[in-house]
Amino acid sequence: MSTAILEKLPIKIFADGADLEGIIDLYRKPFIKGLTTNPTLMRKVGILDYEVFAKSVLENVTEKPISFEVFSDEFAEMRQQALKIRDWQDNVYVKIPITNTRGESALPLIADLAGEGVKLNVTAILTLEQVRGVVGALEKEVPSVVSVFAGRIADTGVDPIPLMKECRELISTSPLAELLWASVREVLNVFQAADCGCHIVTVPHDILAKATKLGGMDLKELSLDTVRMFYQDAAAAGFKL
């Protein structure tokens, strides 16, 4: 399946992952407009040295925006990490979680870093109240990303689309802030994010592969493809009755 359908969507698609080979491959694709990663994804692929990994990524990702996350639970150390990450390269955004693990608000830190001109990606947001607070803390002249975890909202049984539309309205007062639909679970979410006016959607590498294969595919053709899959797997297994 061609990537043309993804290229036509009125939203920027960011690749989300920590597999270096996958990052480099996706970075080169025109329909990928940026990249993100996080400590959990890094741990899953066995990364042990955060900075060495980040620097190896940045040797290849030189132009499109990419977000790296702080990982301390103390705001003073988060600030030090954020300034260090900021200085790695001009295309780097620094991910700051909306709170620490004790539920203490990161808004004072966000305001401090934004005031220093740090391009921020505020992450782990799930409520309108949190979005409202972030918008108030950001600097209107500094590019920023507000990452709302729509997929996690959906995991609780709540439709995230009405909330995302409200978030879009809140963010409209900050001209350089962009709303990001995070925690994509399926290809449909990419289209939903575009439909409700999000600026960015982060998509895991495996779902990107599915989107480029199946996105916009004729359903009759997909039905036939499914039947062939069942037949071929049964034959390969040697099933008999």
N, C-alpha and C positions, 0 to 999 in steps of 0.2 A: 504494500500500500504506500502510495506517495505521501510525503509530508506536506503536500500542498494544502490540505484541509487545516492542518495545524498552523501553517504560516498565515492563513487568512483570518484566523481568530483575532478579535480585537483585545488581545491580552498578551503580555510577555510571559513566555514559558521559561522557567528556570529549572535546571536539572539539580536534583537533590540526592547527594550520595557521598561516599568516601572512598570508592574504588578508583584509584589513580588512573588506571587505564581507561575506565569508563568516563571519568571526568574529562580526560584529554580528548577522547573520541567525541563526546557530546559538545564540548567547547567549540569544536571545529564545524559543527552543523549550524547553518544559518538560522534555523528556526529556534535554536536555543539562544536566549538573550541574556542569560546570566546563570550563576551557579550558587548553591548553598551546601553547607555541611553542618554537622554538629557532633559533640562528643560521643553521643550514643552510636551514631553511624560509624564513627571512627573506631570505636571499641569493637563493634561487630565484625569489622574486617581485620582486626588484630593490630591496629596502629598503636605503637608504644611511645613514640616521641612526637608530640603535637607539633612543635615548631619545625622539625625536620620535614614532616609530612606537608605542612602548610607551605614551606618554602619550595618543596618539589612541585606542588600544585602551581604555585605562582610563577615558576620558571616557564610554565606552559600557558597559564591563564593570565594574559598580560593586559587585556583590554576590557572584556566583558566584566560586569560587576560580580563579585563573589563575596559571600558572607562567612566569617569565622566567628565562633562563639567564645566568650570568656567562660571560665569553668570554676572560678572561686565561688565560695558561698559568702564571702565577706566583701562589703561594698568598696572598702579602701583598696583591697587587692584586685577586685574587679576593675577598678579605675586604672590601676597600673597595667593590668593585662590589656585593657581596651586601648590605651595609648600606645602600647608596644605593637599590638596587632594593627592599629591604624597606620603605623609608620612602615609596615612591611611593603606596601605598594599603594598607588593612587586609586586603584579600582577596588580596594577592600572596604567592605562594610563590616562593622563590629556588631555582633549579636549580643544583646543584653536581655536577660530574662526579666519579665515584668515584676517578679519578686525573687527573694532568695528562698531557701528551703524552709525557713521559719515563717514565711508569709509576709515578710517585711517588704514594703514597697520600694522598688528601684527608681521611682520617679525622681527623687532628688539627684541621683547619680545620672539619670538620663538627661535631666536639665543641665547638669554640670558639663557632661561630655558634649552635648549638643551646642552648648555655649562656647566650647572650645573648637567647634567646627568639625567634630568627629561625625562621619556618616554612620548612622546607627540603623540596625535592624532589630527592633524591639520584638521579642519572641515569647512564646507560650501564653499568648493572650486568648482569653475565651469569653470575656464579657464586654458589654457596651461601656460599663463603668471604667474598665481598664483602658479601653480605647480613648474614652473622653479624657482620662488623666494623661495618657501619652501625648495626645494632640496638644494639650496644654503645656506639656514639658518641652516639646520639640521647638527648635528654632526654625522659623519660616524660611530663612535663607539657606538652610543646610539640607541637602538631600537626605531622605530617610525612608525607611520601610517599616510598616506596621503589620506584623505577622499574626493573623488571627487563625487559630487552629480549627478550621471549619470541620475537618474530618473527625477530630476528637469530640466536637459538639454533636455531630451526627452519631457517633458511637454511643452517646447517652440516650438516643432515641428522639432527639430534638432536631428539627429541620433547620440547618444553619443559614439557609438562603435569606429569610427575612432579616436576620441579624446582620448578615454581611452587607445587605443593602443599606441598613441603618449605619453601619460602620463607614460605608462609602460616603454617606452624607456628612458624617462627622469629620472625616478626613479632608473633605473638599475645602475646608477653611485654611488648610496648610498646603500651599501650591506645590511644594517640592516633596510632600509626603506621598507615599504610594501604599495602597492596601494590597496585602498579599494573602491569598487563600493557601493555607498550609495544611499539612497532613492529608494529602490526596490519597484516597483509598481505591479509586477505580477511574477508568478513562472518562466516564460521564462527568466526574467532578471538574475536569478541565473545562468542559463546555458550560457547566453550571457557573463556574467562577467567571468565565467570560460574560455570560448572560446577565449576571448581577452587578457588573461594572467594576470588578476588581482589576487593578492594574497589573498584577503579577500572580502567577500560580506556580508553586514549587511542586515538581513531579519526580517521584523516585525513578531511578534508572529502569527498573523492571516494568513499571507502568508506562514509561516513555516507549519502551520496546513494543509493548502491546498496542499503544496508541498509534505508532507508526505502521503497525501491521494491520490493525483492524479499524482504525478511525475512518468513518465514512463508508465502510465496506457495505456493499449491497447485501441485504439480509437473506435473500434467496441464495446467493452465492455462499454466504456464511453457513446457512443451513446445510448445503451440500458438503461444505468443508467439514462440518461437524459429523455428518453421517460417515464420511470417508475416514475420519479419525477413529470412530468407534469400530468400523470394519477392520481397519489396518491393525488396531491394537488387539482385537480379538484374534485375528489371524496370527499375529506375532506371538500371542500367548499360547497358541495351539489349542484353543478351546474346542471341545467336542461334546455332543449330546447323543 
